[in-house]
């Protein structure tokens, strides 16, 4: 009852705060959301659409979506990397150390031994499973196949993660058009593969399929018809994400992701674009946790410099934001109308969602092959928050109070035969994987 009352009060506040303009649409003409949603989520999303959209005479409100495992099931950058590895499309670097500012000597030695070096040629990964294994293990778990850390040093853990930033430099020397062509080939392959299909990459078993979530496609379409500006903000590589986002009506100008810096001939370099006063560099800033807020603030609202890292006034924040992982928690939490969360058991995001401090958090199980209920409560009061230095501590509300541990209450039993495979080798990874 308390949560329902909080939602009603929040919806009324959202309506009052939306841009004022005369109502021009008759309720019967208002864009309606369809599709299968958990509990009352569809009705609550419809309230936000009505309050901020053309039904109330407004246009131009922003909706922002993470991409991988929020709009699609499975990761489209991983699917593209998989295709490139199986078709020898990765250029061989002159030095593996050039691909990341944090690559360890152990990773450099492992990659050099398995893959070789020498600019100007392509890596023969289709015929060298050891090379494929090292690349996939480093991308997935941040370690070499021998278990040695692949990255070391200092970075802001709320602005970047080295193994995500590492993917774009793997294509250094190719053009964005090349990378887009690989993404299109991977997309055709992944959409044609049966749900639940897997494939071998070296000794790793990885998903072979990707699917668009139909309810999310319907939501994005309804938002467009209601006059929203819909953006995708992803920790994937931008030329790849753009290939996939077009199918839901989100063009390149509205697709924000890791953007490689190009050389004078238009080729991808090992550098990526910065944000919020942080200059272009070797992955120092990517759309990751606070980096997603920064990118939205800069690219959508024109906020420049260090202010782009800060929470903006209501008129410079999305009305609706959606995500599935801890990397999405900051921009999803910034939304003024609704925070839509796809439940993948990620602790910081789920603690925020279940705490529901403002009454606007909506939790939905995964639309395809949903995860089962997490058996233990989320450790909100102890380790759910990741600090900039990488340490873990209690998650706090804006008033400083600690969020208590939260049970997992929004889930559906996974369907037999459709659950996603565990990534990586059969043995558990030696270090925890960042949220994806």
N, C-alpha and C positions, 0 to 999 in steps of 0.2 A: 504494500500500500504506500509506504514512504517513497519507494523508488518511482512508482507510477505517478504520485503527486509531484515529485521532483521533475519528472519528464513534462508534465502538463505545464508547470511553471516555467520550465526552460523553453518550451515551445512558444509560450506566450511572449517571453522575453525576446526570443529570436524574431518573432513577427514584428514586435515593436522596434527592434534594432535594425531590421532590414531597410534598405533605401526607400524613402517615401515617394510614392507616385500613385496616381489614380488607378484603381482597379479597373482593368479593361476586359478581362476574360470572364465568361460565365462559367460557373463550376463544372457544367457538363462538358465544356471545351478544354478544361485543364488537362495537360498531359498526365496520363495515369501510368503508374508503375505496375508491371506484371511480372510473373515469375514466382518460383517457389523460394520462400524465405523462412527462416526459423522464427517461430512464435509470432510476435507482433512487429517484427522488424520492417516488413513492407509498409505497414500503416505508418510507422514512425518516420520512415524515409519519405513517404508521401507528404507528411506534414512539413518536412523541411523543403521539399520541392515546391509545395504550395506557398510556403511563407516567403521564400527567397526568389521565386521564379515568376513567370509571366502570369500565372493565375492571380497573383497579387499586384500585377502591373510593373514588376521589376525585371530587369535584364542585367546581365553582366556579373552576377555572383559567380564565384570560383568554386569548382569542385576539383579535388586533387586525389589521384589514385597512385599508390605503388603499383608496380606491374607484376613481377614474378610471384606466383602463388597468391596474388590478390585478384588480378584479372584473368590470369591463366593458371592452370595446374601445371607445375614444374617450371623450371628456369630456362628462359629462352637464350640467355647468353651461354649457359652451360650447353644447351643443345647445339648452338653454333660452334662453340669450341670443340665439341664432340665431332661434329661434321668435319671441321677443319683438320683435326688430328687424323681422321680416317681417310682424308683426301690430300694429305701432304700440302696443306695451304699455309702453314706457319713459316715465316721466314726464319732462317737460322741467324741468330745474333752474332755479332763480332765477339762480344763478351756477355755472358749471362748476367754479370754484375750490373750491366747497363739497364737491365729490365726492371730493377727495383732499387730504391735507395736503402732498403732494409734487408736485402738478400744476404744471407749468411755465407761464410766461406764453405761450410758444409754443403749448402744447397748449390753453390756455384760449382763445387767439385762434382756433385752428383749429376747435375745437369750436363756439365761438360763431358763427363765419362759416358753418360747414356745417350746424349744427343749430338755432341760435338759443337764446334763453333766455326765461324767463317762466313762473314756477310756475303750476300749475293746469291745464295742458294736457298732452297726450301728444305725444311726438316723432313726426312723420310720416315715420318712417324707411323705410317701405315705398315711399314716393314720392320719397325724398331719398337717393339712393345715396351722395352725398358725405358725408352724416352717418353713414350706416352704415359707410362706409369708415374714417372717422376713429375711430369707436368700436372697430371690429374691429382696426384696426392698433395702437391703443393697448393694447387687451387682449392682443393676441398678442405684439407686439414691443416695447412700451414706447416707441414713437415715433409721431410724427404722419405723415401721408401724405407730407409734404415731407421726412421723415427727421430732423426735430428731436427731441431727447429730450423725452418726455412727462412724465417725473418727474425731480426733482432734489432734493438735500438729503441728510440723514443718516438712516439707519435701520439697525437690526440685521439684517444679511443672513441670519442664521440664525433669525430670528423672524418675518420678514415679507418680502413683495415687493409693491411698490405696485400693480402691475397686477392681481394676484390680489385684493388688498384692495379694489380699485376697483369690482368687480362688484356687491357688495351695495349700495353707495351709489347705483348706477345705478337701483335700484328704490325709492329713498327716496320715501315717500308712498304706496306700495302696502302691503298687509298680507302677512304670511306666507301666509295662505290664498290671496291673489291669486297670489303667486309659486308656490305649490304647484300651483295650477290651470294656470299656464303650463308648469310642469314635466311635469304629466300629459299635456298636449296634445303637448309636445315628445317625450315618451316614446313615445306612440302612433305618432307620425310616424317617429321614429328606428328603432323596432323593425320598422316596416313597410317601410322603405327597404331595397333590396337591399344586401348586403355589397359594399363598395367604392364605393357611390354618393356623389356629391359634389353640392354646390350652390353657386351664386354668391351672395355677400353683397357688394354693390357690385362692386368689381373683385377681391375675394378669392375663392378657391376653398377651401371647407371641407368636412369630412366631413358627410354627410347621414344616416349610420346609426350606431347604437350596438347592441352585442350584449353580453349577459351571457356570461361565460366558463363553459361547462358544468362543467369540472373544479373551478373555484372554487366554484360553487354546490354541487357535491357535497361539497367539503371543508367548507364552512360547515354544510351539513346534517349531516354526520358529526360535526363538533365539537359541534353542538347535542345530538345524540343521545348523545354521550359525556359530557354534563354540563358542557361549557365555556360560559362567558359570552362571547359573540362581540360585538365592537364594530367599528364602522367609524369611522375617523378620517381626515378628508378636508380638503383645502384648497379644496373647493368651498363653495357657500353652503348652509347647513344645510336650509332648507325644500325645496331642490331635491334634495339627496342623500337626504333622508328618503323622498321619493316613490319613488326607485329601490331603496333598500335593503330596503323592505318585501317585495319579491318574493323575497328570499333569506332571509326570516325574521328580519331585524334591524329591530327597531322603532325609533321615534323616540328613546326613552330610551337606546338603545344606538348611536345615530348622532351622531357628534361632528364638527362642521365649523364654518365661519365663521358665527357667530351674530350677526345684527344686533340692535342695541339698538332697542327700540320706544318710541314716544312714548306719551302718556297715552291716546290713542285706539287704540293697538295697531298703529300704522303703522311701517313700517321707516324708520329715520333713517340719516344718513350715518355713524353711529358703530357700532362693533362691540365685542363683549365682550372684556375683557382676560383675563389669566391670570398666575399666578405672582407675584402682588403688583403687576403692571402694571395700572393701572385701565383701565376702558373708554375707548376713544379712537377715533381715525380710522385704524384699521388698524395701529396700532403693533405689535400681536401678533396673529397668526393661526396656524392649525395648519399651520406651515411649518417644516421641518427640526426644530430644537429645540422649536418651538411645538407639534408633535404630541406629543412627550414630555410637555410641560407640561399639555396638555389631558387626556391619559390619566391622569397623576398626580393631577390635581385631581378630575376627574369620576368616575374609576373607583376610585381608591385613597384619596381624601380628603386628599391631601397639599396643604397650604396654603402660601402665601407663596413666598418665593424658593427654598425647598427643592424646589418642583415642577419647577424647571429642572435638577435634579441627578439623576444615575442613582440609583435606589432600590435597597434590598436585594432579594434574589431574590424574596421573598414579595410584593413590590409591583411586579412586572414581569410582562409577558405571557409565557405559555409559548410561544406561537407568534405571530409577527408577519410580515406580508406587505406588500410594496410594489414599486414599479417605477421610482422616480425618486430623485434626490438629496434631494428634499424629505422622503423617507421614511427616510433613512439612520439617523437617531438612534433612533426608536422601534423600527425593525426590528432594529437592533443591540442593543437592550435585551433582546430575547427570551431566555429561559433554555433553551428546548428546541430551537427551530429558527427560522432567519431565512430566510424564503422570498422570493426575488427573481425578478420577471418581467423578463427581459432586454430593456431598451429602450436599451441603450448609454449609460446615464447614468454619468459617470466616477466620482464619489465612491462611489456605491452599488456599482458593479461592482468597483471596486478593493477595497472591503471584502469583497464576496462571493467574489471569486477569491482574495484573500489567505487567507480562511477561517481566521482566527487561532485560533478555538475549535473548529473541526471541525464546526460546526453550520449553515453557510451552504448553502442549496440554491438553485441557479440553474435556472430553467426558461425556455425560449424563450416568446415570446408565443403564446397558444393559437390566435390567429386572425391571419392575415397577418403572420407573424413577420418581424422584421428580419433582413437578411443579416448575416453575420459582419462585425464591425468590422475593417477591414484592418490598422490600426495598433494597437499595444498602448495600453491606457489610461495616461494620463500621471500615474500615482499618485505618483511620486517628485518631481514638479515642480509641477503646477497643479491636481490633482484636488480639493483641499480649499478650500472657500469660507470665509474668515474673517468674523467679525461685521462688519468694515468693508468687506467686499466684495472684498478682495484675494484672490488665489489663490496657494496654496503647496502644499508636499508634504503628503501624508496620512500621519499617524503612528499607530502602534499605541499601546495604553495604556502600554507601557513606554518610549515616546518614539522607538523605532526607526522609520525611514521605510519605508513600504510600497513595494516595488519595482514598476516598471511591470508590468502584467499583460496577457497576451494574451487575446483573446476566444475562448473555447473551447466555450461552450454556445450553440448556435444551430441553426436550421433554415433552409434556403433558402426565401425568400418565394415564395408561389404566384403564378403569373402571373395578373394581373387582379384580385388581391385586396389588393394593398398599399395602405396609406393614402396619400391625397394629401398633398403638402407644404402646410402652412398658409401663408397670406399670399399676397403678390403673386409674380409670376414672378421678380422680382429678389431676390437674397438680402437678408435684413434687415440694416440698418446696425449693429445691436448684438445680442449674443447673448441668446437667450431664456432665462429662468430654467427650471429643471427643472420639468416638470409630469408 
